[in-house]
Amino acid sequence: MHFSHIEMPPVHFDAKIKQHGGAVHGQISEENTFAREAEAILISNLSGYVVGGIIGFEKSYCSGENAMHTVDYHGYITDKGRKISGHWQIDAFSGTFTMCRDASDIALAKKEKLKEPANA
């Protein structure tokens, strides 16, 4: 099988990701850059795994007839959990991605961690 690398302008998105053990799930909202019949903002659900510094997840779109495909993501978590970089794939097409936590998310995560009960 031949994979075609697509060079496209970056698409900015907002991802809310929760991790429970080795499982991750969440939701992504992004500007609609490809589905003509869909809303201006596309919503997708994600589910996947984390093992050490490796992450993999599927993004499944929830909106728009032209946005009903699934995108596979595989990457590495770096910078103390602040950055994920890797590759995405849709059928025979692929490209690269980078996700970075913004400062408010980092502060909130630290605050939530302080609220967690200490293990006995």
C-alpha positions as CSV (number, residue, x, y, z in Angstrom):
1,M,0.0,0.0,0.0
2,H,1.2,3.5,-0.8
3,F,0.6,6.3,1.6
4,S,0.3,9.9,0.2
5,H,1.6,12.6,2.4
6,I,-0.6,15.7,2.3
7,E,0.9,19.1,2.8
8,M,-1.9,21.4,4.0
9,P,-2.0,24.5,6.1
10,P,-2.3,23.8,9.8
11,V,-5.8,23.5,11.2
12,H,-6.2,24.9,14.7
13,F,-8.3,22.9,17.1
14,D,-9.4,22.6,20.7
15,A,-9.0,19.2,22.3
16,K,-10.3,18.1,25.7
17,I,-8.6,14.8,26.5
18,K,-9.0,12.8,29.7
19,Q,-6.8,9.9,30.7
20,H,-7.9,7.0,32.9
21,G,-5.0,4.5,33.4
22,G,-3.9,3.6,29.9
23,A,-7.1,4.8,28.2
24,V,-7.7,8.2,26.7
25,H,-11.0,9.8,25.5
26,G,-12.3,13.2,24.7
27,Q,-13.6,15.6,22.2
28,I,-12.1,17.9,19.5
29,S,-13.6,20.9,17.9
30,E,-12.0,22.4,14.8
31,E,-12.8,24.9,12.0
32,N,-14.5,23.2,9.1
33,T,-11.9,23.3,6.3
34,F,-13.2,20.4,4.1
35,A,-16.9,19.4,4.6
36,R,-19.0,21.6,2.4
37,E,-22.4,20.6,3.8
38,A,-21.4,20.7,7.5
39,E,-21.4,23.4,10.1
40,A,-18.6,26.0,10.5
41,I,-17.2,24.1,13.4
42,L,-16.7,20.3,13.3
43,I,-17.0,18.2,16.4
44,S,-15.3,14.8,16.8
45,N,-14.9,12.2,19.6
46,L,-11.6,10.6,20.3
47,S,-10.6,7.4,22.0
48,G,-7.4,5.5,22.4
49,Y,-4.4,4.6,24.6
50,V,-1.3,5.8,26.3
51,V,1.7,3.6,27.0
52,G,4.6,5.4,28.5
53,G,5.3,8.3,26.2
54,I,3.4,6.8,23.3
55,I,-0.2,7.8,22.4
56,G,-2.6,6.5,19.8
57,F,-6.2,7.4,19.2
58,E,-9.0,7.5,16.7
59,K,-10.8,10.7,15.9
60,S,-14.4,10.1,14.7
61,Y,-16.4,13.1,13.4
62,C,-19.9,13.6,14.7
63,S,-21.1,16.3,12.4
64,G,-21.8,16.7,8.7
65,E,-22.3,14.1,6.0
66,N,-19.0,14.9,4.4
67,A,-17.2,14.6,7.7
68,M,-18.1,11.0,8.7
69,H,-14.6,9.5,8.4
70,T,-12.2,8.4,11.1
71,V,-8.7,9.6,11.5
72,D,-5.9,7.5,13.2
73,Y,-3.3,9.4,15.2
74,H,0.0,8.0,16.6
75,G,2.6,10.0,18.4
76,Y,4.9,10.8,21.3
77,I,4.2,12.7,24.4
78,T,7.1,15.1,25.2
79,D,8.0,18.2,27.2
80,K,6.6,16.8,30.5
81,G,3.2,16.1,28.9
82,R,2.8,19.5,27.3
83,K,3.3,18.4,23.7
84,I,2.2,15.5,21.5
85,S,3.7,15.1,18.0
86,G,3.2,12.4,15.5
87,H,1.4,11.2,12.3
88,W,-2.2,11.0,11.3
89,Q,-3.7,8.8,8.6
90,I,-7.0,8.7,6.7
91,D,-7.1,5.6,4.4
92,A,-4.1,6.1,2.1
93,F,-3.4,9.7,3.1
94,S,-1.2,10.8,5.9
95,G,0.4,13.8,7.5
96,T,2.0,15.1,10.7
97,F,0.4,16.8,13.7
98,T,1.5,18.7,16.9
99,M,-0.7,19.3,19.9
100,C,0.4,21.7,22.7
101,R,-1.2,22.4,26.0
102,D,-1.8,26.0,26.7
103,A,-0.7,27.6,29.9
104,S,-4.2,27.7,31.4
105,D,-4.6,23.9,30.9
106,I,-1.2,23.3,32.6
107,A,-2.2,25.5,35.6
108,L,-5.6,23.7,35.9
109,A,-4.0,20.2,35.7
110,K,-1.6,21.2,38.5
111,K,-4.5,22.5,40.6
112,E,-6.5,19.3,40.1
113,K,-3.4,17.2,41.0
114,L,-3.2,19.1,44.3
115,K,-6.8,18.2,45.1
116,E,-6.2,14.4,44.6
117,P,-6.0,12.4,47.8
118,A,-2.6,11.1,48.7
119,N,-2.1,7.4,48.3
120,A,-1.7,5.5,51.6
